[in-house]
Amino acid sequence: MDFVKQRQWSSDFSTEALCTRILERHRDSVRVQKPHVAVANLVRIIEATLKLSNRQGFHATSLRDLAQASGLSMGGLYSYFDNKTTLLSMILGEVAITATEVLGDAPKPVVDDPATHLRWLIETHIRLTEVMQPWFVFAYMEAKSFPSAERRLVIDSEAATQEIFAGVLRRGVGNGTFAIADIELTASLIKPLLQDWYVKRAKYRRRKTSIDQYIAAVSAFIEAAVGRTGGA
């Protein structure tokens, strides 16, 4: 059974769904009371932020730029956050929490076999970053200019993802499925392969590489590297 493709990617991780979760976490600071209005405007704010940041960088984007791009007034923006750092925390928090929750939610039949679990993690990570590409690109490209607390959030999120992979590799080594000399290093080398799909999308578009082709190629490459000896 294909547990990865069963997930409703387009609806579960739409900007509206993600902004609904942001509102739930920041209900105390968002002054707009009607949820449907708050979510709709958060969608406009987040989409404008990601678009402007991709074009000119988050640091160079002013609240006036954001107001113009989102169609909200400056006062309207302040109904959702008090400054750009709070807005930044909203976006980064959603990326970090979603990645950790999704990657940590493998079905039991998948978890029972390290080889299957590793393949599931690879595909799930790539498909998640596909539907949330602007969010992940934002976190990756802007990280160096973030304030220290927000930069630490990105670093910790990457470390958490790496540890999920390391945990599976560790179990695989323990039961003889994988043959790896350095588990932590191997897990850290997997991360750039996953990031390449969303950071360097234009390269794969030119090559006409589909997401299914990329998932298959990365899975085969990693399985060869870890000395996979069993599993489905």
C-alpha positions in Angstrom: 0.0 0.0 0.0 1.4 3.4 -1.0 1.1 5.3 2.3 2.8 8.4 0.8 0.5 9.0 -2.1 -2.6 8.4 0.1 -2.0 11.7 1.7 -4.0 14.7 0.4 -1.0 16.8 -0.4 -2.8 19.7 -2.3 -5.4 20.2 0.4 -3.6 19.3 3.6 -0.7 21.7 2.8 -2.4 24.4 0.8 -1.6 28.0 1.9 -5.0 28.2 3.4 -4.5 25.1 5.5 -1.1 26.2 6.6 -2.4 29.7 7.5 -5.2 28.1 9.5 -2.6 26.4 11.6 -0.7 29.6 12.0 -3.8 31.3 13.2 -4.4 28.5 15.8 -0.9 28.9 17.1 -0.9 32.7 17.2 -4.6 33.3 18.2 -3.5 35.5 21.1 -1.6 37.9 19.0 -4.0 38.1 16.0 -6.6 40.7 16.7 -9.0 39.8 13.9 -11.7 37.7 15.6 -13.5 36.0 12.6 -11.4 33.0 11.6 -12.4 33.0 8.0 -11.4 36.6 7.6 -8.2 36.1 9.6 -7.2 33.1 7.5 -8.0 34.8 4.2 -5.9 37.8 5.1 -3.0 35.7 6.4 -3.0 33.9 3.0 -2.6 37.3 1.3 0.1 38.3 3.7 2.1 35.1 3.6 1.9 34.8 -0.2 3.0 38.4 -0.6 5.9 37.9 1.8 7.2 34.8 0.0 6.8 36.5 -3.4 8.6 39.7 -2.3 11.3 37.8 -0.5 12.0 35.6 -3.5 12.4 38.8 -5.6 14.3 41.2 -3.3 15.0 39.4 0.0 13.0 39.5 3.3 15.5 41.9 4.9 14.9 44.4 2.1 11.2 44.1 2.1 9.4 46.8 4.1 6.0 46.6 5.7 4.9 49.3 3.2 6.0 46.9 0.4 4.1 44.1 2.0 1.0 46.3 2.5 1.0 47.2 -1.2 1.6 43.6 -2.4 -1.0 42.1 -0.1 -3.7 44.8 -0.6 -4.0 45.4 3.1 -3.3 48.7 4.9 -0.5 49.2 7.3 -3.0 49.1 10.1 -4.4 45.9 8.7 -1.0 44.2 8.8 -0.6 45.2 12.5 -3.8 43.3 13.2 -1.8 40.1 12.5 1.7 40.8 13.8 3.5 43.6 15.6 6.7 43.6 13.5 8.5 41.7 10.7 10.2 39.4 13.2 6.9 38.1 14.4 5.8 37.5 10.8 9.1 35.7 10.2 8.5 33.5 13.2 5.1 32.6 11.9 6.4 31.4 8.6 9.5 29.6 10.0 7.5 28.0 12.8 5.0 26.5 10.3 7.8 25.1 8.2 9.6 23.6 11.2 6.5 22.1 12.9 5.0 20.8 9.7 8.2 19.0 8.6 8.7 17.4 12.0 5.1 16.3 12.3 4.8 14.9 8.8 8.1 13.1 8.8 7.4 11.7 12.3 4.0 10.3 11.3 5.0 7.2 9.4 2.4 4.4 9.5 3.4 1.4 11.7 3.8 -1.0 8.8 6.4 1.4 7.4 8.2 1.9 10.6 8.5 -1.8 11.2 11.0 -2.1 8.3 14.0 0.3 8.2 14.4 0.0 4.4 10.8 0.8 3.8 10.9 3.6 6.4 13.9 5.2 4.8 12.3 5.1 1.3 9.1 6.6 2.9 11.0 9.4 4.5 12.8 10.3 1.2 9.5 10.4 -0.7 7.6 12.1 2.0 10.2 14.8 2.4 10.4 15.5 -1.3 6.6 15.6 -1.8 6.2 17.9 1.2 8.7 20.4 -0.1 7.0 20.2 -3.5 3.7 21.4 -2.1 5.4 23.9 0.2 8.2 24.9 -2.1 8.0 28.7 -1.5 8.1 28.2 2.2 11.1 25.9 2.2 13.0 28.0 -0.3 12.3 31.1 1.9 13.7 29.3 5.0 16.8 28.0 3.1 17.7 31.1 1.1 17.0 33.7 3.8 18.5 31.9 6.8 21.8 33.8 6.9 20.0 37.2 7.3 17.6 36.0 10.0 17.9 37.3 13.6 19.7 34.9 15.9 16.6 33.3 17.4 15.0 32.7 14.0 18.2 31.4 12.6 18.5 29.0 15.4 14.9 27.8 14.7 16.0 26.9 11.1 19.2 25.2 12.3 17.2 23.2 15.0 14.6 22.2 12.4 17.3 20.9 10.0 18.9 19.0 12.9 15.5 17.5 13.9 15.0 16.3 10.3 18.5 14.9 10.2 17.9 13.0 13.4 14.8 11.4 12.1 16.8 10.0 9.2 19.6 9.0 11.6 17.2 7.1 13.8 16.0 5.0 10.9 19.6 4.4 9.7 20.5 3.4 13.3 17.7 0.8 13.5 18.7 -0.5 10.1 22.3 -0.9 11.1 21.2 -2.6 14.3 19.2 -5.3 12.6 21.6 -5.8 9.7 19.6 -4.0 7.0 22.1 -1.3 6.4 26.0 -1.3 6.6 27.1 2.2 7.5 30.3 3.3 9.2 29.2 6.8 10.3 25.4 7.1 10.8 25.3 10.8 11.6 27.5 11.8 8.7 25.4 9.6 6.3 22.2 11.3 7.6 23.8 14.8 7.1 24.7 13.8 3.5 21.1 12.8 2.7 19.8 16.3 3.5 21.4 18.2 0.5 19.9 15.6 -1.9 16.5 16.4 -0.5 17.0 20.1 -0.6 18.3 20.2 -4.1 14.8 19.4 -5.4 13.2 22.6 -4.1 16.2 24.9 -4.1 17.4 24.2 -7.7 14.1 23.5 -9.3 15.0 25.3 -12.5 17.8 22.7 -13.1 15.4 19.8 -13.0 12.8 21.6 -15.0 15.3 22.1 -17.8 16.1 18.4 -17.7 12.4 17.6 -17.7 12.9 15.5 -14.5 9.6 14.7 -12.9 9.1 14.5 -9.1 8.6 10.7 -9.4 11.9 10.4 -11.4 13.7 12.4 -8.8 12.3 10.4 -5.9 13.3 7.1 -7.6 16.8 8.4 -8.4 17.5 9.7 -4.9 16.0 6.6 -3.3 18.2 4.3 -5.4 21.3 6.4 -4.8 20.8 6.5 -1.0 19.9 2.8 -0.8 23.1 2.0 -2.6 25.1 4.2 -0.3 23.8 2.7 2.9 24.3 -0.9 1.7 20.7 -1.8 1.8 20.4 -5.6 2.2 16.7 -6.2 2.7 13.2 -4.7 3.0 10.3 -4.4 0.6 
